[in-house]
Amino acid sequence: MNDRHDKDARLAEDIRLLGRLLGDTIRAYEGEAEFVQIEEIRRLAVASRRLEDTASREELARTLDALTTDQAVAVVRAFSYFSLLANIAEDRHHIRRSRDIRREGARPLPSTVRGLFVEARDAGIDAGEAAAKLARVRVHPVLTAHPTEVQRKSTLDCQLSIAEWLARIDAADALPEEIEAATTQLRRLIATLWQTRMIRAVKLGVRDEIENALAYFNYTFIEAVPAIVADIEDRVASLPGATARPKLPPLIRVGSWVGGDRDGNPFVTAEMLDHAFRRQGEVAFDHYLGEVHALGAELPLSGLLTHATPALAGLADQSPDRSPHRQDEPYRRALTGIYARLAASAEALGLRHQRRTAVGSAQPYGDAAAFIADLDVIDASLRGGGSGLLADGRLRVLRKAAEAFGFHLATLDLRQNSEVHEAVVEELLREAEVARDYASLDEAGRQRLLLAELDNPRPLRSPFARYSELALGELAIFEAAALARRRLGPDAIRQYVISKTDSVSDLLEVAVLLKEVGLVTPGAQPASQLQIVPLFETIGDLRRAPETMRAWFALPAARAMVRSLGDVQEVMLGYSDSNKDGGYVTSNWELYKAETALVQEFRSAGVRLRFFHGRGGTVGRGGGPSFDAILAQPPGSVQGELRLTEQGEVIASKYANREIGRRNLEALLAATVRATLDDAPHAGHEGFHAVMEELSRDAMAAYRDLVYGTDGFVEYFRGTTPIVEIAELNIGSRPASRKKSPAIEDLRAIPWVFSWAQCRVMLPGWFGFGAAATAFVARRGDAGRELLAKMWREWPFFRTMLSNLDMLLAKTDLAVAERYKELLADRRLADAIFGRIRGEFDATVAALFQITGEKAFLAANPSLARSIRNRFPYLDPLNHLQLELLKRHRAGGAEERVKSGIHLSINGLAAGLRNSG
């Protein structure tokens, strides 16, 4: 205990420092009276929460209720910024502890590359075996633009600067005057933060979302990805049996949906797709040009003093650099030529770049492979002259970056709803006089018609027909995708994801549309250039997924398209909608079952399966620690490749800080390697499956009875959560609902989860488990109770499910949530529904502790428990004021300042909870 306290002492010091500087800033800009008031609220909040002092709690409530709107907004800002600063201190502490572990020589964590190779040595794996296994691995984090990232980039950039200066204070060799200078700079940054608008003045557009996503490449990806691969190559070379360092392919490639995801977002157009690729290309070329220029400065090697291969001499001779000062510097001249070719390539692609002008004209590269080939010439020449040490510096990392990012930077997925494809195909068939009423056909009839079109080289689209705006817009996207692949290479777009897939015709419709732009080659054995990816989202879709894929593979034309893609078929699983549809337990179990069944179907078909996991930020949308989640997948489901979405505010928490970003990428890679190796069925788990079937049945019944079967539940949800106000926030281009309807079915899963988090209920992440576990133990008695405990001890799936549930229960606070009932005029309805929520919460907590044997939340995760304990006192005033401002707003207070305060409180709570959506 003392050891833990000592290790956390520096965290407490950082929080105190940042808190003191924030207090000084408030005093300087808002005045002494405002500072004293905020400080008194802070004192009361800490006393009421940590000391459980009833008098302090009552005094806190009276103080907050008495605030004017302007005073309330100032308090919300102060506590929101404190949450942001506490996050910075915690992130810094995680980095510090990670470095302490390395310095102390402790065994590295299994989620790190170092830990992976320590275990490889222990297992007697030699270099050849390790290289062969790693060559199969591909990890693809895919960034999405879902609207739960409430932070502005201006705020995030300021926070990153604060983190950098805080690290300087923490440096072991920092001098007193350096610490003083760093503290002064922190004071400046916090003053800037205080005067920076926390929320956006206008709603985000798609262009803004593209820029937000691109920021993380400069923050982390463009340097961390190649560095990780280089590190792994070095570690393989250190294993027994190594004769040379292996050259591994890009093990990590970053993808994106931003600019290509049209499902429910009418603002994603062909123009936006083209803009996304242009901006991605500009980021890639700016990096390459900067690195090539830096290499020129680092390699002023004279031909009189070093070896140069004929190929390197040829590159130097092709350079437009004719300066007499560099005639005996072949490496510099070669790099000047590469720079000129890169600049010409950017110009040919219509890209702007921020780097210096090339010294002369040159031919553009045909593709990124030609650029890499020139870098390889320099590498080979350096090594041939005994300068491998120089080749292993910046040049090696740049070569790895070019392999991972190409000229496109990120593979951009296309996504659209199956209903849209159906409407467009129906219109094309009708205008081409192929079928008058495609929508009226049964599934077999649709398949026959679509297969005939895939066999026919004649396009459906006619220049003489008049099409709807919907059809023209969709066809323009397909044309833009084909153009992007021609300009930037096949890695620019590789996947087309179909939302709401529930039949084979949904996949065939996309194949027909791809054929229209040349991305599917027609014939009896058609070939596809893109993966046509079904997305199974609802409980019903997940249950039908194996049957759907079996029917897909049974079609010779479909099998031919899969064969044309190397006998690989990608399947995407949706965590968010399955949770909203069936609840936490059933969503988890149906996903597990679908994966297990799909693995068997694919083996029978002789097709390699690649899963794409559509995980959200919070547990209610499939979130939670990625490392544990990957290891909890069914045996055989991670076959060397893994794609998963990174969404909302989780992107910032994982990848804004470069060191933390690298650690998260390593965790994805390490888990993928481990799960790939662990592909044998787990002995003894078969009996657990029957238990999960029972738990899932009862949990889903309890969940659906509340959410879909209770009169007035929609009224309760919309009345007691800030869902309406969240929809007004300028945090994303996508509408909050799919349709103009108050129904839960039509609400997107993201604002559904986000709303419950704001009022501290977290309902999507736990509701139903208590009812299910209680019913199971009632049927089975003590034997049933012990069986659940055994499942928790021995089954990674069940253990991970309960671990994530534990985290959400720890963040739930029904004492706070109960006050939100006051927003509902129908008190009887409010009491009835909240009573059911409280009863299920109590049952869930009792079941969790009974199964795990623990007596407190997060007993196995003391760092998270500490974090929650530290931040809860600062969330309480935010919740209290949010509730008060919601009352004023809904009572007819049209004052813009009230609405601003509500939006600020949403922002502050999201920052404090960290994985709210």
Phi, psi and omega in degrees: 000314179295323179299315178298318180298316180297318182292331181270357184297321181292328174298314179299321179296317180296317180296319179296318180299309182295322177296320179295317179294324175295317178299317178298322180294316179297318179297320183290323188258337183248347177102161184296319183297317180296318179298314181299319180296314180295321180294322178293320177296320177298316180297316180294321181296317179294317181295317183291329182272306188280325181264355182051046183270110182298319180298318178296321180296317180293319179294322177299314180299316180297318181296315181293321181295333184275354183290143170287170180300315180298318179294320179298318179296319179297319179294317178300315179299315183298313182286331175294315180292327176297320178298317178298316180292323177296323176300317179299315180297319180294318178298318178298322181293321177298318178297315181298315181294322178298319179289324177300318180300318179294317181295323182285353179073017179291159178298129183293156179295146180294344181274008180249161176297320178300316180297322179299318183280332172299316179292327177297318178295316180300326182276357179076023179283129181267177187297318182297316180294318180297316181297320181295319180291317182292331181297341179275345191276134173219123179242129184232090168289134185240119183279136178236164185253035181294144191277060170238002175273096187274349183282144171278153179296325179300318178293318181295318179299320179295320179296321180295322177294321177299317179298320180296317181286330175295323178295327179294321176297326184282348184299136185297330184257017181293131178278157180306318181290331176289321177296319179296317180296320180293322179295320177297318179294322175299320180298318178297315183294320179291326175296320177296315180300317182297328183263007177263133179301125185284325182246159184284143180281331180229160182292142177299140170257174180298321178301319179296318180296324177298314180296320179300316180294320182295333181303326185287341174290317177287325178296314193222301198300315191292340175257321186289320184299306179294328180294322179295315181296318178297319178299317181295318177302317179296321181288325175297318180295342180270354180282158178303143176088359182286133175250338178202163178283130181286158172253106183268150174289172176299112181281337180233128172228133184267133177248177180208149170252355190282110184105351180236351183267103183262354185300107179076007181237096183291350183274351175272108185238179176300323178298319180290324177298314178297319179297320179301315181291324178296315181291322177298316179298321180294322177295316180297312183292323176301319179294312183297316181297319178296319181289321178295319177298317179296323177298322177300322178290330184274345185237061177277040188289133181275138176295344178281343187240354183220165180274141173226129179288160175304324180295319178294319178298322177296318177299317180297320181293332180281348185292142175284359181283110181248017181297130178296339181289344184240015183293334178259018180242078187297326181292317178297317181295320178297318181290326175297322177293319177297319179300315181297320179292321176298315180298320178294324178295316179299317179295319180296329180273000180076027184259145172264145175224158188262007185269175182293158181288143178294156183287345180191178181276156179202165178285136177291157174287144176288329179196177182294331180299324179291323175298314180298322180299321177294320176297324179294326177299316179295318179300313182296322180292317178299314181294323179296334179265012178081015181252044177301330179299319178289322180295334183275005179269233183302323182300315182297317180294322178295318178299317179295322179295316181297325177292323184279326189248342179054209175266357185258345179073303183220138173291125185255118178281148167260142176216139175207159181283141182300330180295327178291316177302316180302315182295319181291315179297318179301318181293317178298316180294322181291314182292332178275000180059036175269319180211128182285324186218072182302320185297336182277350182287149173283176185301316180298318179295320178298315181299316180301315182294315182292322178294323177296321178292324178293334179277346187259122181287350181289127177289151177280326185288137180239139177291349183263350181271155176253119185252159178289163177300323179300311182295317181296319179295318179292316179296326178296323177297314180299319179295320179295324178294316179297319179295319180298320179294323178293322183282319191249353179104165186295338180285350181297316177221124180234342186235142169235112186263134182249108176290151178057043176286125175221008179202163179295326181298334176299322179284320181294326178299318179293321177301318179295318179294322176296324178299326181300334183244014175085009180271351166235127178272123185286167178141176179296331176240074184296154178237139182245143175268345180241148168289125174267108195253112174286138175249113179262119191244309184278168178301316179297318179298318180297319180293329180272352187305312180300318179295319179298314181289327176299316179293326178296311181292337181287343179276122180304321180294318178294318180297325179293320179295321177296319179298323180294343179257023177081025181059037175241134176231128179265142176229131178256138179246131182261121182273326188291305184290328177294326177291314180296330181283313188236358181093169188299309185294311183294321176302311180300316185287318180293326174296315180298314180296318180298317178299314181300314181292322180293323177303315180294317179299317182291322177298319179296326182275351182072032182242139177277133185260130172239119179272142173241113186265116180272069184273142177265192183279318184261166182300325179295350177234030176087009182280198187109174182304124184294322182302310180294322182296320180292318180291340180273000179292156179300147178304135178086357183272341177253095188259053178088339182235143180211130170240139177209148180278146171244119194233153169057216184291348177295328178300314180294316183292331181270324195234002178288322177269126188298319182290317176293322178300316178297319180297322179291322176295319177298321180297318177299316182293313182298318180294321179296318178297313182296315182293328178294319180288331183266068186255003179275143178303139182281120181295137175089356182270349184301320180294332178295329184297320180296323178295316180298326178298319178293314180299317181297316180301312183286324179294317180295321179298316180295316182295309183291329177296321178287306192283320185248347184249002183256121177300131177089359183294319179299318178299318179297312182299313183287337180274325188257002174236162179273038183300319181295317181289327176296320179298335180276345184294145180272061187242009177181154182280343186274135176298152183289331180240150178289327180228164176280081185209143178278355186297144177299324182301327184269351179282138176293149183296331186293304177295334175301310180289318182302318183295316180294328179291320183300319181268012169070026177268322180056029189308318183297345184264002181206339190297131178110334182293320181298315179299318182294313182293321179297316180295322181295313180293326178297325179282323189256345180071209182299326179297321178293320179298316180292325179295319177296320178295322178294319177300319179295321182287324194249343188248111182305323180300309184292320180297317179293321179299316180287328177297316178293322177297318177303316181297318181290322177297324179294329180273347178284141177219096184286341174295319174290313184300325183299328181293334180292345174301333183298342181283344183263126181293325181278090185294325180297316177297316180300314181295321183294312183287318179295326177300321177292321179296314179297317180300318179290324177299312180300318180294322181292317178298315180298318180294317180300310182293325179294320182286316185273343182079005179274164179240001180211157178292148171058035179298331180270000181225072186296330181292319177291321178301318178297317181300313180295318180298321182288325188266340182305318180301332183271346175275330184304311178298326179296315178296317182299314183287326176301315180298315181296317180291325175297320177300313181297317183294315184282345176278003178108009178286102184274004183301126183298330181295326177295313180298320178299318179297321177298313181295323177295321180294323176299316178299313182296318179293322177298319178294319182291324181276337173071327177229059189282337183224000000 
